[in-house]
Amino acid sequence: MASISLCMIVRDEEANLPRSLKPIAPYFDEVVVVDTGSKDETVFLARQFGAKVFHIPWQDDFSLARNESIAFASDVAQAAGAEFEFTRADRGGHQFLDAAAHGLDLGHE
């Protein structure tokens, strides 16, 4: 069975990352966080959620950064932004996993 990786590109997201990861991280086999130069506690917080953290310099190209994050995934990847917040209406992340299984990108809701 394929593993599903949550892939995120972040920079200075300490205010958003815990709110985004807490309800959804347990539903993924791994969390991949690509940091593009945070000066705050983003990297520390990502690691607190068990994320594999990678660092790349920001090259003013969102697509490049997203592709890099997906390249670090072990198997099947689902990209999301740190600003994406899950609620009880998301049925504990199942909506997100259903979207991932159908190839939908929920990174910009």
C-alpha positions as CSV (number, residue, x, y, z in Angstrom):
1,M,0.0,0.0,0.0
2,A,1.3,3.5,-0.9
3,S,2.2,5.9,1.9
4,I,0.8,9.4,1.7
5,S,3.0,12.4,2.5
6,L,1.7,15.9,3.4
7,C,4.1,18.3,1.8
8,M,4.3,22.0,2.9
9,I,6.3,25.0,1.8
10,V,6.8,27.4,4.7
11,R,8.5,30.6,5.7
12,D,7.9,32.3,9.0
13,E,4.6,30.4,9.6
14,E,4.9,29.9,13.4
15,A,1.5,31.5,13.8
16,N,-0.2,29.2,11.3
17,L,1.7,25.9,11.3
18,P,0.4,24.4,14.6
19,R,-3.2,25.2,13.8
20,S,-2.7,23.6,10.3
21,L,-0.8,20.5,11.3
22,K,-2.4,19.5,14.6
23,P,-5.7,18.2,13.2
24,I,-4.2,16.7,10.0
25,A,-0.7,15.4,10.6
26,P,-1.9,12.1,12.3
27,Y,-3.7,11.1,9.1
28,F,-0.5,11.1,7.0
29,D,2.3,8.6,6.9
30,E,4.8,11.5,6.9
31,V,4.9,15.2,6.9
32,V,7.5,17.0,4.7
33,V,8.1,20.6,5.4
34,V,10.4,22.6,3.1
35,D,11.5,25.9,4.7
36,T,12.5,28.7,2.5
37,G,14.3,30.9,5.1
38,S,12.2,31.2,8.2
39,K,13.5,33.6,10.9
40,D,10.9,32.5,13.5
41,E,10.2,29.2,15.2
42,T,8.6,27.5,12.2
43,V,11.3,24.8,11.8
44,F,11.2,24.0,15.5
45,L,7.4,23.7,15.4
46,A,7.4,21.6,12.3
47,R,9.8,19.1,14.0
48,Q,7.5,19.0,17.1
49,F,4.9,17.5,14.8
50,G,7.3,14.9,13.5
51,A,7.9,16.6,10.2
52,K,10.9,15.9,8.1
53,V,12.3,19.4,7.5
54,F,14.3,20.4,4.5
55,H,15.8,23.8,3.7
56,I,15.9,25.4,0.2
57,P,16.6,29.0,-0.6
58,W,13.6,31.0,-1.9
59,Q,14.1,31.6,-5.7
60,D,10.9,33.6,-6.2
61,D,9.3,30.6,-7.8
62,F,6.4,28.9,-6.0
63,S,6.2,26.0,-8.4
64,L,9.9,25.2,-8.0
65,A,9.5,25.2,-4.2
66,R,6.4,23.0,-4.4
67,N,8.1,20.6,-6.7
68,E,11.0,20.4,-4.4
69,S,8.7,19.6,-1.4
70,I,7.0,16.8,-3.4
71,A,10.4,15.4,-4.4
72,F,11.2,14.8,-0.8
73,A,8.0,12.7,-0.3
74,S,8.5,8.9,0.1
75,D,5.6,7.9,-2.1
76,V,2.3,9.7,-2.8
77,A,2.3,13.5,-2.1
78,Q,-0.4,15.9,-1.2
79,A,0.7,19.6,-1.0
80,A,-1.0,22.1,1.3
81,G,-0.2,25.6,2.5
82,A,0.4,26.4,6.2
83,E,-2.6,28.8,6.0
84,F,-4.9,25.9,5.4
85,E,-6.8,25.2,8.6
86,F,-8.9,22.1,9.2
87,T,-12.1,22.2,11.2
88,R,-14.5,19.7,12.6
89,A,-16.4,19.9,9.4
90,D,-13.5,18.3,7.6
91,R,-14.3,15.1,9.4
92,G,-10.9,14.8,11.1
93,G,-9.0,15.2,7.9
94,H,-10.9,12.6,5.9
95,Q,-12.0,15.3,3.4
96,F,-8.4,16.1,2.8
97,L,-7.4,12.5,2.3
98,D,-10.3,11.9,0.0
99,A,-9.0,14.9,-2.1
100,A,-5.5,13.5,-2.0
101,A,-6.7,10.1,-3.3
102,H,-8.4,11.8,-6.2
103,G,-5.5,14.1,-7.1
104,L,-7.1,17.3,-5.9
105,D,-4.9,20.1,-4.5
106,L,-6.2,21.8,-1.4
107,G,-3.2,24.1,-1.0
108,H,-5.1,27.3,-1.9
109,E,-8.6,27.1,-0.4
